[in-house]
Amino acid sequence: MNGSADLAFMQAALRLAREGGSLGEVPVGAVVVKDGEILGRGYNAPVSRQDPTAHAEIVALRDTAHQLGNYRLPGCVLYVTLEPCAMCAGAIIHARISRLVFGARDPKTGACGSVVNLFAEPRLNFHVTVEEGLLAGECGALLSHFFAARRGRTETA
């Protein structure tokens, strides 16, 4: 990992996650970075956009592709607060993201090892470097508090 730069970019993703959460979306945020600059931003928006593909990663990838004028994003790093699902993992691979950094694991739909590991599939023609656990506690707590509030109770512990 790249130390303070990685932390700053994950904190930017966390701010986006909070923004999405304040709108009633599951609080997941993502940023795409190239050469130290954030090119794409996204937070979960499937409810507000009425779009099942509007996950934070997909929104950030689309934003970056638009900025660069290309659907391939070599040399880019994706920071996301939650382990990507299979749909997002596929998009990350197809976009040719060089490195993925995620915060909390997703034991229900995670595709970086929690449920499946698409990034470890040797038959795929492109491989992404994956790093996990950056600000995992903060990323996981944001999700836990969101779901606890939706269930009408506060988290204990």
Secondary structure, DSSP 8 states (H G I E B T S, - for coil): --THHHHHHHHHHHHHHHHHHHTTS---EEEEEETTEEEEEEE--HHHHT-TT--HHHHHHHHHHHHHT-S--TT-EEEEEE---HHHHHHHHHHT-SEEEEEE--TTT-TBTTS-BGGG-TTSS---EEEE-TTHHHHHHHHHHHHHHHTTS----
